[in-house]
Amino acid sequence: MDEKVAVVLGGTSPHAELICRLQKRGYYTILIDYLDNPPAKAVANLHVQESTMDMEMVYQVAKQYNADIVISACVDQANITACYADEKLGLPHPYSYELASKITNKGYMKQVMFEHGIPTSRYIYLGNL
């Protein structure tokens, strides 16, 4: 494939806008979303019906299509998967998989805020019940 390839994780309406913008920049877009007919499917070049949380599957799709980027928007948990695949493939990524895992963990972030005096609401962290 001669075109640049973008794997987009999540098929919401904002993802449709992301796909359109990527296509305007010359990308062939592959949408990964577990739904049969997500809103962004209509604009993507290809839809793979799988979970964006399945990191190995996303990695394999990105590898198979020689992706130039794996990206998500508006879905913080899918961002972990994007960073995982990008990092594993040696692609540019905004931050490491490890940091993505930490910043999407609300309990961890609350603890960091309290430890560093960052104003935030009080909270109670409930572990596994």
C-alpha angles and dihedrals in degrees: 000000000000096000123086110259127220123188109205118199113212131025106224125130093267088053089055089057090048090051092050091051092048091050091052086057091054102263127145102223128218115191119204114196131141093225120095094227113015118176093253093054090083092065102033121098091223134011120207110194102218137111118278086216092065097094097183093049091050090048091051093050091048091048093046093053094039091239120205092202140009110205144167137184133196094009110088096189091054087054088067089056092047092052091046094053095041092049094046091049094045092244126145113276133175093236140348126287088245093055092044089054091052099045092050091052103093094195092052092047093050089052091050091049093051093045092052098040095249109157112250138142120276116263145185117216114215113199125199108324 
